[in-house]
Amino acid sequence: MATTICAAASNLPAAPFSDLGFEAASQQAAKANKIVLIDFYTTWCGPCKMLDKTTWTDAAVIQLLEQKTVALRLDAEKETALAKRYRIEAYPSVLLLKPDGTEIDRLVGYKGPQDFMADFNASLNGKDSLSRAEDQLKAAGTKNASARMQFADALAQKGRDAEALKEYLWCFDHGLEADPSFVGVRCSFLLSRIKNLGNHYEPARDALVRRRDECQSKLAGGSDDPRTVQDVIALNNTLSQEEKSLIAFDNLPARSKTRQIVAPLLTGQFLAARRYADVLGGTDGKAAFKTLTDRYDKTMAAMPQANPAMKQMEEGLRQYIVLQGTQYFEALAGLKRDAEARELAGEILKFGPSETTREALAKSAQKAENLELAQSFKP
């Protein structure tokens, strides 16, 4: 099988990667008493590009791999048979293989030169990624949700699905008990991990469905606990059953505080269902947008200006606020409150003055079937 490496296209030096096919590389590794290293990447993977830029161009890394490996770079979306054979589900995944194809270890995600070399050497010395994750969990304590999730990741990468699921579910069910700050990870990255596991291990999906149904039963029994509602929404999103979240929302008491807390989480679904009044939540849109821009100003003022990630973070946050603003604009357009919609659009364009913003406004008005308003923002 031919590799897909192209040094010119990826700006990588010829070394340490070979242009051999997998079988030929395995044979060469056997003759030279080396291992086979495969960097499985995709063209759209940001961490893969970082690995290319910093780690694969590092002189010490190149020397290490030339001494101990026959190294290949493979596009996982082209080398699908080999990627399937080794269950490549995250990028980058760097596999360390014996010449006969037996997996020694895999290093998943971006690693800088020093971390990569440390993990590489540990793996070859019998301390694989699972052993290292287990040591880190012991050091952090078994109630540390982040360390436990990393241990679950290592189990999943080794194909130990049942054990991985047990650890992931502990993190979901009990992670907040010891670490309330785990809340953001719990309903995003953690659920994503369980969903990915469920793509090939059905009990993982079943576990998500069961927990969602338990939460919905609590709501049906009269509970309006915000966390229960938030769990229902997060679980429905993970299960691609977002429509059930609207049902849960509608079953909450009309003026409950919980409805106010969770309504912003359902903005996209409200818009899809043309429930424009629910998007606005009793505001005029302009005031809600000002609240967002005020928060933006405070956040930026608190950020150290010397932070190299500052500009990227600022741009990401600015785009998010423009998106939120166009959603309020779409609701006003759908309600035919054109004068208010135009006022809000003016504020959005002041905050994010660009043709991209104008196009987003035109598209939002068009989705709301307010063609006259849409026309006024087209180039």
N, C-alpha and C positions, 0 to 999 in steps of 0.2 A: 504494500500500500504506500503510495507516494505521499510525502508530507506536503504541507502547504506553505512552508517557510519562504519568505521573499525578503531578503535583507534590505534591499533598496526600498521596498514599500513600507517596511516597519521601522526604518532608520536604525536597525540593529547591525552590529558588526557581524561578520561571517562566523566568528567564534563566539560562544562555545557551541552553537547549534549546527547540527549536521543536516544535509538534505537527503539522507538515506530514508528509505521506507522503514516501517516498524520492524518487519521481519529481518531486514538486512542489518538494522541497528542492533537488534537482539543478538544476531550472530556475531557481529563485531564486538559487542560487549562481552560475550562469552569468551572469545579468543583473547581479549585484552584484560580479562579478569576485572571488568568494570560493571557498573549497573546501567540501566537505561533510565534516563530522566525524560519525562514528557510534560511540557507546559501546554495544557489545554486552555485555549483562550477563545474569545469571540471578538469580532471587529468593533462591537458596540460597548464592550466592557471597559469602564473607566479604570478600575483597579488593575486590569490587564495592561493598560497603557502606562500606568505608573510603574508597574513591574518592568516593562520594557525600558522606560526612561531612566530608572534609578538602579535597579538590581542587575538586570542582564547586561548592563554596560559597565558595571563595576569591575575593576581589574582583578580584585581578589576573588570575586565570584567566578569570573571567567577562568581564572587559573584553577580554582577548586574543581569546577565542572570538567575542565579538560583533563585533569588528573584522574578523576574518579568516575566519569560518566560518558556515555554516548548520549548526547542531549538532542531532543527534538522539540520543535514548536508546532502544534497542530491546532488548526481552527476546528473547534468541536462541532460547529454547524456544517462543516464539510466532511470531516472524518467521523461520520455518525456511527459507523459500525464499531469502531474502536472506543468511541465515547460511551456508547451503550454498553459495551462489554465491561467497562470499568465504572459504570454508573456515575458518569460525570454530570452533576446537577448544579454545580456552583462554579463561578469563574473569578479569577483564575484557579485552576486545580493543577498542582504540580505533583505528578506521580513519580515515585521512586520504585523501580521494578528490578527484580532479578532478571537475568537473561532469559529464563524460562517463562517470563511473564507474571510470576508471582509478585503480588504487591508487598513492598516493604513498608511503605508509608505514603501518605499524601499530605501536602501542605496546601491548605485552602485559603484563598484571600491574599491580599497584598502583604508582602513582607519586604522591608528594606534590606539592604545588603547584609548588615550585621545580624539581624534577626534570622534572615534566610540561612546564612552560614551556620549559625548556632543550631537551628532546628534541623538542618540537613545533617550535620555531624552527629547530633543526638540520635537521629533516626538510624543512621548507619551503625551507631554504637549500641543499638538495642533499646533505645528510649524513644518509642514512637509518639506520635501526636496524642494518642489516647492516654498513654502513660503520663505524658506531661500535663494533660488536662486534668487527670485524676490527682496528680500531685498538687496542682494549683487549687483544686477544690478542697483538698485536705487542709491546705495552708489557709484558705479563706474561711473555711467552715461550711458545713453542709447546708446551712440556712442562707448562704449567700446566693441569691437568685442568679446573678450575672455569671458567677463561676459555675454554677450548676447548669446553666444554659449552654455554656461553652463546653462542658463535659458532655452534655447531650449532643451537641454538634459533632464532637469527636466520635461518639458512638454511632451516630447516623452515617458519618463518613466511612466508617468501617463496616457498614451494612448491618449493624446490630439494632435493627429497627424497634423491636419490642422494648429493649432497654432504653433506647433513646426516647421513645414515646413516654415511658414512665417518668423520666427526668423532666421532659418538657411539660408534662401535665402537672408535676409537682410545682414547677415554676409558675404555671398559670393559676393553680388552685391556692398556693401558699406563699408565692413570692413576695406579695405585698405585706405579709405579716411581719417580716423582719426588715424589709426595705421598701417604704412607701414610694421612694423615688423610682422604683422599678415600673411604675404605672405606665409610662410612655412606651417602654420596650415591650411590656406585657401585651398590649393591645395592637402592636405593630409587628416588630421583628419576630417576637416569639410566635404569634399566630401564623406569620408567614412561614416560619420553620415547620410548624405542625402541618400546615397546608401542603408544603412541598413533600413532607414525609408521606402524607396521605395520597399523593399522586401515584405511589406504587405500593403503599401499605395501608389497606382499607381501614384497619382499626383506628388509625389516626384521624381519618375523616369522621368515623363513627363517634369518636370521643368529642369532636367539635360539635357535632349535631346534638349529642346528648347534653352537653353543657348549655348549648343554646336553648334547647327545649326546657331544661330545668329553670333557666332564667325567665323564659316566657311564662312558665307555670307560676312563678312567683308574682309576675306582673298581673296575670289573670286572677290571682288570689288577692289582689288589692295592693300589692307593694308598689311604691313609687320611688324606691331607692335609686338615686342617680347612678351608682356604680352598676347596679343590675341592668338598668336601661342601656348604659354605655356598653356593657358586655354584650347585650343582645345585638346592638348595632354593629359592634366590631366583629362578632361571630357571624352575623348574617353577611357582612361584607366579605369576610374570609371564605364563606361558603357560596358566594355569588348568589345570595338569596335576599338581596337588598329590599325587595318589596315587602318582606315580612317585618322590616323595621318600621315602616309606615303604620302597619297594623298595631304594632306595640306602642308606637307614639300616640295613635288615636285612642287607645284604651286608657291612657293616663287621664287623670282628672283635668278638666278644661283649664283651670287656672293654677295648676300645681307648679311649684318652683322647678320641679324636675323637667317639665316640658320646656321651660325657658333655658335650662342648662343644656339639654340634648338637641334642641331644635337646630342650632348651627351645624351639628354633625350630619344633618339630613338635607342640607341645602340642595345638593345635586339631585336628590330624589324628589324633593318638592318641585324643583324646576321641571324635571322630566314628567311629573304628574300634573304640571301647570297649577300647582297650589301656591300661587304667587304671594298671597297674604301670609302664608306660613313662613315664607322666606324672609319677609320683612319683620315679622313678629311684632307688629304694632308700631314700628319705627317708620321714618320717612325715607330711609335709605341714605340720605345725605348725612344725617347724624351718625348712623352706624358706620359709614365710611370714615367720618372724621375721627371716631373712636379708634379705628384701625391706624390711621395716619398719625394720631397722637402717640399711640403705643410705639409705632415705628420710630418716631423722633426720639422718644425716651430710650429705646433700645440702642439706637445709634449713638446717642450721647454718652451712654454708659460703656460703649465698646472702646477698648484701647486702639487709638489710631494707628499705632505701629504694628498691629496684628496683621500678618501677611494674608490671612484668610478673610480680612475685613471686607474687601471689595466684593469678593464672591458671595459672602453671606449677605451683604447689603443688597446686591442685585437679586438674589434669590428671594429675599424678604419683600423687596419692592414688587417683583413679579407676582408674588402671592397676594399682596394687597390689591394690586390691579385686578387680579382674577376675582377676588372677593367683591370688589366694587362693581365689576361687570355683572356679577350675579344679582346684586341688588338692582342694578340698572335693568336687567332682563325682567325682574319681577315687576318693576314699575312700568316697563313697556308692555308687559302682558296685561296689566291692570288698566292700560290706556291712560296712565297718569303722565302724559307726555311732558308737561311743563316741568314736573319734578324730575323726570328722567333726564331731561336736557340739562338741568342744573347739576345733577349728580355727574353726568358725563363730563361737564366742564371741570368739575373738581378732579375727576379721575385723570383727565388729560393734563391738568396742571401737575399732578403727582407723577404721571408716567407719560410724558409727551413724546409720542412716537406714532408712526403709521401702524405699527403692530397693535397699539392700543386702540386706535380708530377702527381697525379691522375687527378687533374683538368686540367693540361696541356694536358695529354694524351686524356682525354675526349673531350677537345676543338678541338684538331687536328682531332680527329675521326669525330666530328660533321662537320668539314670542309672538310671531305672526303680526308684528307691527311694522309693515313694509314701509310706511311713510317715514317713520323714525329711522328705520334701517338705512333708507336711501340718503338721509342727511349726513350719515357718517361714512359713506362709501367714498373712496378717492375720486 
